Amino acid sequence: MSYTGADSMLSDTTIKTRRLDASFGAEILGVNFGEPLDPATERAIRDAWIEHGILLFRGEVQDDEAQMRLSTIFGDMEPAATADLNDPINAFMMTLGYDPADPLGKPNPFYTVDGIDRAGWLGWHWDQSFMPTIVRGAVLRMTLPARTMGETGFIDAIQAYDRLSDGMKAKIADLEVVYEFNPDFCSGQFGFPDNIRRIDMGGKNTPGSHYDFPPVVHPLVITQRETGRKVLKLSPMHARYVLGLDEAEGTALLTELAAHLTDPAFAYFHKWQRNDMVVWDNWRVIHSANGVPLDCPRSARRTTIAGDYKVGRYLDAALDRDRQVKRLVD
């Protein structure tokens, strides 16, 4: 998508922003991360993030230091459990990429979606929905854009909630969803394409490592603390069923809500340029990855912002929600 144009320029006393060609999200203009920012600028960036859900930083020379400086505006960082992706010097910095010369490496597995074989495809989700403690957000910086495809999709779940009927808002107000880690995207995810197929890579195309992720519970509706706005808090990738509803009713409800939430008419698909940095609010925004053709290299750097919105729990009440477990980037 493109920008809406110069007439969408916004400003406050510290920063200038430009709306993305979407009903949410903004580009922050002219911020230099080559040196520490003053508190007023950092505060303005945080306020813009709360207002818009995702922020784009483009047109500057960005590097790891700049990405770290941006990330710390929003909170502490945490490393991922996938140590093979973490930088050997800086555990908070991950490399996410695909190299056609190593087709059995990361990402793995591969899928055919809409008739196109893809590496790095991910359906709509918010990160770590299969855990009771949910990271605050992430910063992704594109170091090698794909020559074709490779877009990252974003959808604002505040706006998705606002689009619900009053009857549906009342119906789901107190409902909770059970999530369980499921790395196989062909096995019953809500809101995923019907034509998705795993690609056979000679028996070496595995769904990934197995981790100790017992089922967790999250509410279907949460409130954004800073504004009081309601969020349709559904992550289609790992949702399994609605707590307290019979299977048929719960499946029908999740199918309807996932279709509503993931309507592409309300999505922003970011077309990456080299060194673009995008930061998203993981408590509000779901995202997806379009993937790349199997002959197309792509590389990005990611930092993850720690946090806990305090409303998730394990389905098994005997489990401590704050217990130490490995974390994945999904």
HELIX and SHEET records of a PDB file:
HELIX    1   1 ALA A    6  SER A    8  5                                   3    
HELIX    2   2 PRO A   39  HIS A   52  1                                  14    
HELIX    3   3 ASP A   64  SER A   71  1                                   8    
HELIX    4   4 ALA A   83  LEU A   85  5                                   3    
HELIX    5   5 ALA A  157  ASP A  162  1                                   6    
HELIX    6   6 ASP A  166  ILE A  172  1                                   7    
HELIX    7   7 GLU A  247  LEU A  261  1                                  15    
HELIX    8   8 PRO A  264  PHE A  266  5                                   3    
SHEET    1   A 8 MET A   9  SER A  11  0                                        
SHEET    2   A 8 LYS A  16  ARG A  19 -1                                        
SHEET    3   A 8 ALA A  26  LEU A  29 -1                                        
SHEET    4   A 8 ILE A  54  PHE A  57  1                                        
SHEET    5   A 8 MET A 277  ASP A 281 -1                                        
SHEET    6   A 8 GLY A 137  LEU A 144 -1                                        
SHEET    7   A 8 ARG A 298  ILE A 305 -1                                        
SHEET    8   A 8 MET A  77  GLU A  78 -1                                        
SHEET    1   B 8 MET A   9  SER A  11  0                                        
SHEET    2   B 8 LYS A  16  ARG A  19 -1                                        
SHEET    3   B 8 ALA A  26  LEU A  29 -1                                        
SHEET    4   B 8 ILE A  54  PHE A  57  1                                        
SHEET    5   B 8 MET A 277  ASP A 281 -1                                        
SHEET    6   B 8 GLY A 137  LEU A 144 -1                                        
SHEET    7   B 8 ARG A 298  ILE A 305 -1                                        
SHEET    8   B 8 MET A  94  TYR A  98 -1                                        
SHEET    1   C 6 ARG A 197  ARG A 198  0                                        
SHEET    2   C 6 TYR A 111  VAL A 113 -1                                        
SHEET    3   C 6 ILE A 116  HIS A 125 -1                                        
SHEET    4   C 6 VAL A 285  PRO A 293 -1                                        
SHEET    5   C 6 THR A 152  ASP A 156 -1                                        
SHEET    6   C 6 ALA A 267  HIS A 270 -1                                        
SHEET    1   D 4 ALA A 239  VAL A 242  0                                        
SHEET    2   D 4 GLU A 176  TYR A 179 -1                                        
SHEET    3   D 4 VAL A 216  PRO A 219 -1                                        
SHEET    4   D 4 ARG A 313  TYR A 314 -1                                        
SHEET    1   E 2 VAL A 221  THR A 223  0                                        
SHEET    2   E 2 LYS A 230  LEU A 232 -1                                        
END                                                                             
